[in-house]
Amino acid sequence: MSETWAPAACTLPTVERPVRVAEFEQFFADNLRAVRRVDAQTLDLTLSLSASEQAKDLTDRESECCSFFTFTLTKSAKDLQLRITVPPAHTSVLDGLTQGISTTLPTAARVSNAR
């Protein structure tokens, strides 16, 4: 995943972006089970239940620099769901994030599109 999906609206200092991207890459490599693109503004990720604390930490920090993201974490008995939504003006950011995630996924977890 490259940092090219980071929009100009991101307030994270440029020098820190590769570190954040690497954090997300490792997080997804370790915890991502499935990806579903619900619509142009919504991406659903299924994560390992054990990733709850790390997911909360990463999404909280990402919300600080990219306030247009809305992250919703929902636990079930067997996994953790992360819904990522963006306003219409930022769908290209979600496109880039989805594309970046799809390159790091095992075949079994490839992105499915509902749209």
C-alpha positions in Angstrom: 0.0 0.0 0.0 1.4 3.4 -0.8 0.8 6.7 0.8 -0.7 8.1 -2.4 -4.2 7.6 -1.0 -3.5 10.2 1.6 -5.3 13.4 0.6 -4.1 16.9 0.7 -6.6 17.5 3.5 -4.6 15.2 5.8 -2.9 17.2 8.5 -0.4 14.5 9.5 3.1 15.9 8.7 4.4 14.5 5.5 7.4 13.0 7.2 5.1 10.9 9.4 2.9 9.5 6.6 5.1 6.6 5.6 5.2 5.5 9.3 1.4 5.6 9.5 1.0 3.7 6.2 3.4 1.1 7.5 1.4 0.7 10.7 -1.8 0.2 8.7 -0.1 -2.3 6.3 1.1 -4.4 9.2 -2.2 -4.1 11.0 -4.1 -5.3 7.9 -1.5 -8.1 7.2 -1.9 -9.4 10.8 -5.7 -8.9 11.3 -7.7 -8.5 8.1 -10.0 -11.3 7.2 -12.4 -9.8 4.6 -13.1 -6.6 2.7 -16.4 -5.4 1.2 -16.9 -2.2 -0.7 -20.5 -1.4 0.2 -20.8 1.7 -2.0 -18.7 4.6 -3.2 -18.6 6.1 0.3 -18.4 3.0 2.5 -15.8 0.2 3.1 -16.4 -2.7 5.5 -13.5 -4.6 6.9 -13.7 -7.8 8.9 -10.8 -8.1 11.4 -9.6 -10.5 14.0 -11.4 -9.9 17.3 -8.0 -9.7 19.0 -7.3 -6.5 17.0 -9.9 -4.4 18.9 -7.4 -2.2 20.9 -5.1 -1.7 18.0 -8.0 -0.8 15.7 -9.3 1.7 18.2 -5.8 3.3 18.6 -5.2 3.5 14.8 -8.6 4.8 13.9 -8.5 7.4 16.7 -5.1 8.7 15.5 -6.2 8.7 11.9 -9.4 10.7 12.8 -7.2 13.4 14.3 -5.3 14.1 11.0 -8.1 13.1 8.5 -11.3 14.3 10.1 -13.4 13.4 7.0 -13.1 9.7 7.8 -15.8 8.1 10.0 -14.7 4.9 11.6 -17.2 2.6 13.3 -16.0 -0.4 15.2 -18.5 -3.2 16.1 -17.6 -6.4 17.9 -19.3 -9.7 17.5 -18.7 -13.0 19.1 -16.2 -14.1 16.4 -14.7 -10.9 14.8 -14.4 -7.2 14.7 -16.1 -5.1 12.0 -14.6 -1.8 10.9 -16.8 0.4 8.7 -15.0 3.3 7.1 -17.1 6.1 5.5 -16.2 9.3 3.7 -18.2 12.2 2.4 -18.8 12.4 -1.4 -15.9 14.8 -1.9 -13.4 12.1 -0.6 -14.5 9.0 -2.4 -11.2 8.9 -4.3 -9.4 8.6 -1.0 -11.5 5.6 -0.1 -10.8 4.2 -3.6 -7.1 4.5 -3.0 -7.3 3.0 0.4 -9.4 0.1 -0.9 -6.9 -0.5 -3.8 -4.0 -0.4 -1.3 -5.7 -2.9 1.0 -6.5 -5.2 -1.8 -2.8 -5.6 -2.8 -1.9 -6.8 0.7 -4.7 -9.3 1.0 -4.5 -13.1 0.7 -6.6 -14.4 -2.2 -9.3 -15.6 0.2 -9.9 -12.1 1.5 -10.0 -10.1 -1.8 -12.3 -7.1 -2.0 -15.9 -7.8 -2.8 -18.0 -5.0 -4.3 -21.6 -4.5 -3.4 -21.9 -1.6 -5.7 
